Amino acid sequence: MNLLFAWRYFRSKKSTNAINVIAWISVTAITVGCAALIIILSVFNGFEELVKGLYTDFYTDIRIAPTKGKIITLNTQQQQKIKSTPGVAVFSLVAEEKALLVNGPYQSIVLVKGVDEQYVATNKITDHIKRGKFALGTLETPSIVLGYGIENAIGADVERGIYPLTLYTPNRKASFNSLDGLSVNNITASGTFQVQQEFDNKYAFTNLAFFRYMLNMEADEYSAAELKVAGDADKIKEQLQSILGERYLVQTRYEQNKSLYAVMQLEKWVIYAILSLILVVAAFNMIGALTMLVLEKQKDIAVLQAMGASQKRIQAIFLSEGLLLAGFGAALGMLLATIICWIQIKFELIKLAGDTFIVKAYPVKLIPADYLLVLLTVTTIGFLAAWIPSRKASRQELALK
């Protein structure tokens, strides 16, 4: 019944044209606000999915590292226990350290990862080879796969490989006063990968046996173990942590990049809060429209009071009017946002500036939860905006003349 009254007031012509104008301005503002919220959140979702996908391609499901220092010891028995843990699909050992890579007059500090043959099965790094191939060589004839930024920094030619590069790594066995503080060896560049700038300017890959030799690692010494799992990573992590003990730090992919995911979530909520201000501005227009409508319908209110309508019933009618305005604007905004996002997904009309991005157009991903969030926001703002005029209408004491 309340909604029926509200619908009649919404459709009917008012004696003062300004009421209609203000009402439609508030509906338009809500429509624009809802559309903007969903579009921006959908673009953010697209970028978030893209970044998470790239991190998924580079980082493994679980990483086992030392709690303190840079070296862990994993003997054959421990390795077998890890491999036999339910859910562990691929087990890979890694040696990792910063090194100096030199090509004639050019040089760059890089983070080198010496990996075994199983490593390529733990992630999708081979899907991002831009030039050459993911060939790491052997202990006697080592090769290195460079990040795209490193390749440019030192001017390496990974496709020809005519001139070898020189790799300098810290010598762990050298004394503090010794001049022989670095291990040096020639290495051939075999390929280039391109994931994203953070990785491309930092990482390079070579084979595990060679790099353990360069770092003078003892038997069973490694920097980390990286795993691909099939199942709940958190549960598998707990099992591994109980097997290995406190001296080992077991992290899921999320925990390896916890700060990144936290920042991305914070950014999304900040964007949501800023764009919600558009809806708050629309609420002021709604308050004005409903206040003028209350003045317009004073006789109707008097009739309802004479018929026995309670204050709550009158208040509910004008509350419904406010929610109807907000709901109508929200529906139009969601429909408009869905059409715009679908066009962008289908035809990629809005391009990203420059040619350095992995994708050419703005990525968009529609999530039902965003629609529910926007609808809840509009409903809350609409209710609060309608509360003051509806309260005023219910407390008026009018008499028919």
C-alpha positions as CSV (number, residue, x, y, z in Angstrom):
1,M,0.0,0.0,0.0
2,N,2.8,2.4,0.9
3,L,4.6,1.7,-2.3
4,L,1.4,2.2,-4.3
5,F,1.0,5.7,-2.8
6,A,4.7,6.4,-3.5
7,W,4.3,5.2,-7.1
8,R,1.3,7.5,-7.7
9,Y,3.3,10.4,-6.3
10,F,6.2,9.5,-8.5
11,R,4.2,9.4,-11.7
12,S,1.7,12.2,-11.0
13,K,2.3,15.8,-12.2
14,K,3.0,18.4,-9.6
15,S,1.6,21.9,-9.4
16,T,5.1,23.2,-9.1
17,N,7.3,22.2,-12.0
18,A,10.4,22.7,-9.9
19,I,9.5,19.6,-7.9
20,N,9.6,17.4,-11.0
21,V,12.9,19.0,-12.1
22,I,14.6,18.5,-8.8
23,A,13.3,14.9,-8.5
24,W,14.6,14.0,-12.0
25,I,17.9,15.8,-11.2
26,S,18.3,13.5,-8.1
27,V,17.4,10.4,-10.2
28,T,20.0,11.4,-12.8
29,A,22.7,12.1,-10.2
30,I,22.0,8.6,-8.7
31,T,22.1,7.0,-12.1
32,V,25.5,8.7,-12.9
33,G,26.8,7.8,-9.5
34,C,25.8,4.2,-9.7
35,A,27.1,3.8,-13.2
36,A,30.4,5.5,-12.3
37,L,30.8,3.2,-9.2
38,I,30.2,0.0,-11.1
39,I,32.4,1.0,-14.1
40,I,35.4,2.1,-12.0
41,L,35.1,-0.9,-9.7
42,S,34.9,-3.2,-12.8
43,V,38.0,-1.6,-14.3
44,F,39.8,-2.0,-11.0
45,N,38.7,-5.7,-10.9
46,G,40.1,-6.1,-14.4
47,F,43.5,-4.7,-13.4
48,E,43.4,-6.7,-10.1
49,E,42.8,-9.9,-12.0
50,L,45.5,-9.1,-14.5
51,V,48.1,-8.4,-11.8
52,K,47.1,-11.4,-9.7
53,G,47.4,-13.5,-12.9
54,L,50.9,-12.3,-13.5
55,Y,51.9,-12.9,-10.0
56,T,50.4,-16.4,-10.2
57,D,52.5,-17.0,-13.3
58,F,55.7,-16.0,-11.5
59,Y,55.2,-17.1,-7.9
60,T,54.6,-20.7,-6.8
61,D,51.7,-21.9,-4.7
62,I,53.9,-22.5,-1.6
63,R,57.5,-21.4,-0.8
64,I,59.7,-22.9,2.0
65,A,62.4,-20.5,3.1
66,P,64.6,-20.1,6.2
67,T,63.1,-18.2,9.1
68,K,66.5,-16.5,9.6
69,G,69.3,-16.0,7.1
70,K,69.4,-17.0,3.5
71,I,70.2,-20.7,3.6
72,I,68.1,-23.7,4.5
73,T,69.2,-27.3,4.8
74,L,66.9,-30.0,3.3
75,N,68.3,-33.5,3.5
76,T,67.0,-36.4,1.5
77,Q,64.7,-37.5,4.2
78,Q,63.1,-34.1,4.6
79,Q,62.7,-33.7,0.9
80,Q,61.0,-37.1,0.7
81,K,58.6,-36.1,3.5
82,I,57.7,-32.9,1.6
83,K,57.1,-34.8,-1.6
84,S,54.9,-37.3,0.1
85,T,52.7,-34.7,1.8
86,P,49.1,-35.0,0.5
87,G,48.5,-32.3,-2.1
88,V,52.1,-31.6,-3.1
89,A,52.2,-32.0,-6.9
90,V,55.6,-30.6,-7.8
91,F,58.7,-30.1,-5.6
92,S,61.5,-27.8,-6.8
93,L,64.7,-26.6,-5.1
94,V,66.1,-23.1,-5.6
95,A,69.3,-21.2,-4.9
96,E,68.9,-17.4,-5.0
97,E,71.3,-14.5,-4.5
98,K,72.1,-11.1,-5.9
99,A,74.8,-11.0,-8.4
100,L,76.6,-8.6,-10.8
101,L,76.1,-9.3,-14.5
102,V,78.5,-7.7,-16.9
103,N,78.5,-7.3,-20.7
104,G,81.5,-5.3,-21.8
105,P,81.0,-1.8,-20.5
106,Y,77.5,-2.5,-19.3
107,Q,76.6,-4.0,-16.0
108,S,73.6,-4.6,-13.8
109,I,72.8,-5.9,-10.3
110,V,70.3,-8.8,-10.7
111,L,68.7,-11.4,-8.5
112,V,69.7,-14.7,-9.9
113,K,67.6,-17.9,-9.3
114,G,69.3,-21.2,-9.8
115,V,66.5,-23.6,-10.4
116,D,66.2,-27.4,-11.1
117,E,64.3,-29.1,-13.9
118,Q,61.1,-29.3,-12.0
119,Y,60.8,-25.5,-11.5
120,V,59.1,-24.9,-14.8
121,A,56.2,-27.1,-13.7
122,T,55.6,-25.0,-10.5
123,N,54.6,-21.8,-12.4
124,K,54.1,-20.4,-15.9
125,I,57.3,-18.6,-16.5
126,T,57.9,-20.3,-19.8
127,D,54.7,-18.8,-21.2
128,H,56.4,-15.4,-21.0
129,I,59.5,-16.0,-23.0
130,K,59.8,-13.1,-25.4
131,R,63.0,-14.1,-27.2
132,G,65.2,-17.1,-27.3
133,K,64.2,-20.0,-25.1
134,F,64.1,-21.1,-21.4
135,A,67.4,-23.0,-21.5
136,L,69.6,-22.9,-18.4
137,G,72.5,-25.0,-19.5
138,T,74.6,-27.3,-17.2
139,L,77.3,-27.0,-14.6
140,E,80.0,-26.9,-17.2
141,T,78.2,-24.8,-19.8
142,P,75.8,-22.6,-17.9
143,S,73.2,-20.4,-19.6
144,I,71.0,-17.6,-18.2
145,V,67.5,-16.4,-19.0
146,L,67.2,-12.6,-18.4
147,G,64.3,-10.3,-17.6
148,Y,63.4,-8.0,-20.4
149,G,64.6,-4.9,-18.5
150,I,68.0,-6.6,-17.6
151,E,68.5,-7.5,-21.3
152,N,68.1,-3.9,-22.3
153,A,70.2,-2.6,-19.4
154,I,73.3,-4.6,-20.3
155,G,72.7,-4.8,-24.1
156,A,72.7,-8.6,-24.2
157,D,72.0,-10.5,-27.5
158,V,70.1,-13.6,-26.4
159,E,69.3,-14.9,-29.9
160,R,72.9,-15.0,-31.2
161,G,74.8,-15.4,-27.9
162,I,78.2,-14.7,-29.6
163,Y,79.8,-13.0,-26.6
164,P,79.4,-14.5,-23.2
165,L,78.4,-12.5,-20.1
166,T,80.4,-12.4,-16.9
167,L,78.6,-13.3,-13.7
168,Y,80.0,-12.2,-10.3
169,T,78.5,-13.7,-7.1
170,P,79.5,-13.4,-3.4
171,N,82.0,-16.0,-2.2
172,R,80.6,-17.3,1.1
173,K,83.9,-19.0,2.0
174,A,86.1,-16.0,1.5
175,S,87.5,-14.4,4.7
176,F,86.6,-10.8,5.5
177,N,90.0,-9.4,4.6
178,S,90.4,-11.6,1.5
179,L,90.6,-10.0,-1.9
180,D,89.0,-13.1,-3.3
181,G,85.5,-12.1,-2.2
182,L,83.7,-12.8,-5.4
183,S,83.2,-15.9,-7.6
184,V,83.5,-15.2,-11.3
185,N,82.3,-17.2,-14.3
186,N,81.3,-16.7,-17.9
187,I,77.7,-17.5,-18.8
188,T,75.7,-17.4,-22.1
189,A,72.4,-15.6,-22.4
190,S,69.8,-17.9,-23.9
191,G,66.5,-16.2,-23.5
192,T,64.4,-13.3,-22.3
193,F,61.2,-13.3,-20.4
194,Q,58.7,-10.5,-19.9
195,V,56.1,-10.7,-17.1
196,Q,55.9,-7.2,-15.7
197,Q,58.4,-4.5,-14.9
198,E,58.9,-5.5,-11.3
199,F,60.1,-8.9,-12.3
200,D,61.7,-8.0,-15.7
201,N,64.1,-5.5,-14.1
202,K,65.1,-7.8,-11.3
203,Y,65.3,-11.5,-12.0
204,A,67.4,-13.9,-14.1
205,F,67.4,-17.7,-14.1
206,T,70.2,-20.2,-14.4
207,N,70.6,-23.9,-13.5
208,L,70.7,-25.0,-9.9
209,A,73.9,-27.0,-10.0
210,F,75.9,-24.1,-11.5
211,F,74.6,-21.5,-9.2
212,R,75.1,-23.6,-6.0
213,Y,78.7,-24.0,-7.2
214,M,79.0,-20.2,-7.6
215,L,77.7,-19.7,-4.1
216,N,79.9,-22.4,-2.6
217,M,76.9,-24.1,-1.1
218,E,77.4,-27.3,0.9
219,A,75.5,-30.5,0.3
220,D,71.7,-30.2,1.1
221,E,72.0,-26.4,1.3
222,Y,69.5,-24.3,-0.7
223,S,67.9,-20.9,-0.6
224,A,64.3,-22.2,-0.8
225,A,62.0,-24.9,-2.0
226,E,59.1,-24.0,-4.2
227,L,56.0,-26.2,-4.6
228,K,53.0,-26.5,-6.8
229,V,50.0,-28.0,-4.9
230,A,46.7,-29.5,-5.8
231,G,44.1,-28.6,-3.1
232,D,43.8,-26.1,-0.3
233,A,47.2,-24.3,0.0
234,D,46.5,-23.2,3.5
235,K,45.9,-26.7,4.8
236,I,48.9,-28.1,3.0
237,K,51.0,-25.2,4.4
238,E,50.0,-26.2,7.9
239,Q,51.0,-29.8,7.3
240,L,54.4,-28.8,5.9
241,Q,55.0,-26.4,8.8
242,S,54.3,-29.2,11.3
243,I,56.7,-31.5,9.5
244,L,59.6,-29.0,9.1
245,G,59.4,-27.1,12.4
246,E,59.9,-23.5,13.3
247,R,63.3,-23.1,11.6
248,Y,61.5,-23.1,8.2
249,L,59.1,-20.4,7.0
250,V,56.3,-21.9,4.9
251,Q,54.3,-19.3,2.9
252,T,51.4,-19.5,0.5
253,R,51.4,-17.3,-2.7
254,Y,49.2,-14.8,-0.8
255,E,51.6,-14.6,2.1
256,Q,54.5,-14.1,-0.3
257,N,52.8,-11.0,-1.6
258,K,50.7,-10.0,1.4
259,S,51.5,-6.3,1.1
260,L,50.5,-6.2,-2.6
261,Y,47.1,-7.8,-1.9
262,A,46.5,-5.5,1.1
263,V,47.2,-2.4,-0.9
264,M,45.0,-3.5,-3.8
265,Q,42.1,-4.0,-1.4
266,L,42.7,-0.7,0.3
267,E,42.8,1.1,-3.1
268,K,39.5,-0.5,-4.0
269,W,37.8,0.7,-0.8
270,V,39.2,4.2,-1.2
271,I,37.9,4.4,-4.8
272,Y,34.5,3.2,-3.5
273,A,34.4,5.8,-0.8
274,I,35.4,8.7,-3.1
275,L,32.8,7.8,-5.8
276,S,30.1,7.3,-3.1
277,L,30.3,11.1,-2.6
278,I,28.5,11.5,-5.9
279,L,25.6,9.6,-4.4
280,V,25.8,11.8,-1.2
281,V,25.4,14.9,-3.4
282,A,22.4,13.3,-5.1
283,A,20.9,12.7,-1.7
284,F,20.8,16.5,-1.1
285,N,18.7,16.9,-4.3
286,M,16.5,14.1,-3.1
287,I,15.9,15.8,0.3
288,G,14.9,19.0,-1.5
289,A,12.5,17.1,-3.9
290,L,10.8,15.2,-1.1
291,T,10.6,18.3,1.2
292,M,8.8,20.2,-1.6
293,L,6.6,17.1,-2.3
294,V,5.5,17.1,1.4
295,L,4.5,20.7,1.0
296,E,2.7,19.9,-2.2
297,K,0.7,17.0,-0.7
298,Q,-0.4,18.7,2.6
299,K,-4.1,18.1,1.7
300,D,-3.4,14.4,0.9
301,I,-1.7,14.1,4.3
302,A,-4.7,15.7,6.0
303,V,-7.1,13.3,4.2
304,L,-5.0,10.3,5.3
305,Q,-4.9,11.5,8.9
306,A,-8.7,12.0,8.8
307,M,-9.1,8.4,7.5
308,G,-7.1,7.2,10.5
309,A,-3.6,6.8,9.0
310,S,-1.0,6.8,11.7
311,Q,2.2,8.8,11.7
312,K,4.2,5.7,10.9
313,R,2.0,5.0,7.9
314,I,2.5,8.6,6.5
315,Q,6.2,8.4,7.2
316,A,6.4,5.0,5.5
317,I,4.7,6.5,2.3
318,F,7.3,9.2,1.9
319,L,10.1,6.9,2.9
320,S,8.9,4.6,0.1
321,E,8.9,7.6,-2.3
322,G,12.6,8.3,-1.5
323,L,13.5,4.6,-1.9
324,L,11.6,4.6,-5.2
325,L,13.6,7.5,-6.5
326,A,16.9,6.0,-5.4
327,G,15.9,2.5,-6.7
328,F,14.9,3.9,-10.1
329,G,18.2,5.8,-10.4
330,A,20.1,2.7,-9.2
331,A,18.4,0.5,-11.8
332,L,19.2,2.9,-14.6
333,G,22.8,3.3,-13.5
334,M,23.4,-0.4,-13.3
335,L,21.9,-1.0,-16.7
336,L,24.0,1.8,-18.2
337,A,27.2,0.5,-16.5
338,T,26.6,-3.0,-17.7
339,I,26.1,-1.8,-21.3
340,I,29.3,0.3,-21.2
341,C,31.3,-2.5,-19.6
342,W,30.0,-5.1,-22.1
343,I,31.0,-2.8,-25.0
344,Q,34.5,-2.4,-23.6
345,I,34.9,-6.1,-23.0
346,K,33.6,-6.9,-26.5
347,F,35.2,-4.2,-28.6
348,E,38.0,-2.8,-26.4
349,L,37.2,0.8,-27.5
350,I,39.1,2.6,-24.8
351,K,42.8,1.9,-25.3
352,L,45.7,2.3,-22.8
353,A,48.2,5.0,-23.8
354,G,51.7,3.7,-24.9
355,D,52.9,0.3,-26.1
356,T,54.6,-0.9,-22.9
357,F,51.5,-2.5,-21.3
358,I,50.7,-6.2,-21.5
359,V,47.1,-5.4,-22.5
360,K,46.2,-2.8,-25.1
361,A,42.8,-1.8,-23.7
362,Y,41.4,-1.2,-20.2
363,P,40.6,-4.6,-18.7
364,V,37.0,-4.9,-17.3
365,K,35.5,-7.6,-15.0
366,L,31.9,-7.4,-13.8
367,I,31.4,-8.9,-10.3
368,P,27.9,-9.5,-8.9
369,A,29.2,-8.5,-5.4
370,D,29.9,-5.0,-6.8
371,Y,26.2,-4.7,-7.9
372,L,25.1,-5.8,-4.4
373,L,27.5,-3.3,-2.8
374,V,26.3,-0.4,-4.9
375,L,22.6,-1.3,-4.4
376,L,23.1,-1.5,-0.6
377,T,24.9,1.9,-0.7
378,V,22.1,3.6,-2.7
379,T,19.4,2.0,-0.5
380,T,21.2,3.3,2.6
381,I,21.8,6.8,1.2
382,G,18.2,6.9,-0.1
383,F,16.7,5.9,3.2
384,L,18.7,8.5,5.1
385,A,17.9,11.2,2.6
386,A,14.1,10.4,2.8
387,W,14.1,10.1,6.6
388,I,14.0,13.9,7.3
389,P,11.2,14.8,4.9
390,S,9.2,11.8,5.8
391,R,9.6,12.5,9.5
392,K,8.4,16.0,8.9
393,A,5.4,14.8,6.9
394,S,4.3,12.4,9.7
395,R,4.4,15.1,12.4
396,Q,2.4,17.7,10.6
397,E,-1.0,18.4,12.1
398,L,-3.2,19.5,9.2
399,A,-6.9,20.1,8.9
400,L,-9.1,20.2,5.9
401,K,-10.8,23.5,5.1
